[in-house]
Amino acid sequence: MQTRFDIATRPKNLAEIIQGKSRALRVNEVAAVLNVSERQIYKLAAERRIPAFRIGGSLRFDPATLASWLRSRMLPTTFYLHENGAPSQYGERRRSCVNSRASA
């Protein structure tokens, strides 16, 4: 039996991590959080595919705007707990859906 993962104890998603920042983020910080190269961040900003602004010649990112942008692109996920207490996003739920279709 699975139960919903308690919201208070669930891990933070990327948008929540970014939202928690209190100052403008640099390219290297955004690249690290999103696990992409700095070059990719510059490319996305140049193509206006990620919200950014310039201070002098330096590219910066507003944490609230970036978090909102990221949330608009995230797929909804539901966290479940296995009977053994381990968190799972899809695992058992997906298998049980497949098994219920096979027996129908």
VMD Tcl script that draws the C-alpha trace (Angstrom):
set ca {
  {0.00 0.00 0.00}
  {1.26 3.46 -0.88}
  {0.49 6.74 0.80}
  {1.11 10.26 -0.39}
  {4.51 11.62 0.55}
  {4.17 14.23 3.29}
  {4.60 17.69 1.74}
  {6.54 18.96 4.76}
  {9.19 16.25 4.38}
  {9.39 16.03 0.60}
  {12.63 17.14 -1.04}
  {12.71 20.63 -2.54}
  {12.33 20.86 -6.28}
  {14.58 23.06 -8.40}
  {12.11 25.95 -8.47}
  {11.95 25.98 -4.66}
  {15.75 25.94 -4.42}
  {16.03 28.88 -6.81}
  {13.14 30.76 -5.17}
  {15.01 30.58 -1.85}
  {17.89 32.69 -3.16}
  {17.87 36.33 -2.05}
  {20.09 37.93 -4.70}
  {20.47 37.90 -8.47}
  {22.03 34.65 -9.66}
  {25.10 34.39 -11.87}
  {25.42 32.16 -14.91}
  {27.57 29.61 -13.07}
  {25.01 29.33 -10.24}
  {22.08 28.78 -12.62}
  {24.11 26.26 -14.63}
  {24.97 24.34 -11.46}
  {21.37 24.20 -10.22}
  {20.01 23.15 -13.62}
  {22.93 20.75 -14.22}
  {23.82 22.19 -17.62}
  {26.89 23.98 -18.93}
  {27.45 27.71 -18.57}
  {27.61 27.85 -22.35}
  {24.09 26.40 -22.54}
  {22.81 29.08 -20.14}
  {24.37 31.83 -22.27}
  {22.81 30.28 -25.37}
  {19.35 30.05 -23.77}
  {19.58 33.67 -22.61}
  {20.71 34.89 -26.05}
  {17.72 33.11 -27.61}
  {15.46 34.59 -24.89}
  {14.42 31.09 -23.87}
  {15.31 31.72 -20.21}
  {14.51 34.95 -18.34}
  {17.66 37.00 -17.73}
  {18.89 40.56 -17.52}
  {22.22 42.32 -17.88}
  {24.05 44.50 -15.41}
  {26.76 46.14 -17.46}
  {28.15 43.23 -19.43}
  {27.21 40.58 -16.86}
  {24.24 38.27 -17.29}
  {22.09 37.84 -14.18}
  {18.90 35.99 -13.24}
  {16.16 37.08 -10.85}
  {15.42 34.09 -8.56}
  {11.65 34.69 -8.39}
  {11.31 35.11 -12.16}
  {13.54 32.11 -12.85}
  {11.61 29.94 -10.36}
  {8.31 30.94 -11.99}
  {9.73 30.19 -15.45}
  {10.95 26.79 -14.27}
  {7.60 25.91 -12.64}
  {5.80 26.69 -15.89}
  {7.95 24.07 -17.61}
  {7.87 21.34 -14.98}
  {5.72 18.26 -15.35}
  {3.48 17.59 -12.37}
  {4.73 14.79 -10.16}
  {3.21 12.94 -7.27}
  {5.32 11.38 -4.58}
  {4.33 8.12 -2.97}
  {5.78 6.06 -0.16}
  {6.39 2.36 -0.65}
  {5.27 -0.01 2.07}
  {8.90 0.00 3.30}
  {8.78 3.81 3.68}
  {11.05 4.65 0.73}
  {9.89 7.58 -1.43}
  {9.02 6.94 -5.06}
  {7.79 9.20 -7.82}
  {6.60 6.54 -10.25}
  {8.03 3.08 -9.49}
  {5.36 0.93 -7.85}
  {2.48 3.07 -9.07}
  {3.51 2.54 -12.69}
  {3.93 -1.21 -12.20}
  {0.54 -1.53 -10.52}
  {-1.10 0.34 -13.44}
  {0.53 -2.03 -15.93}
  {-0.52 -5.07 -13.91}
  {-4.11 -3.86 -13.60}
  {-4.33 -3.40 -17.39}
  {-2.97 -6.88 -18.02}
  {-5.55 -8.47 -15.74}
  {-8.48 -6.53 -17.24}
}
mol new
graphics top color blue
foreach p $ca { graphics top sphere $p radius 0.5 }
foreach p [lrange $ca 0 end-1] q [lrange $ca 1 end] { graphics top cylinder $p $q radius 0.2 }
display resetview
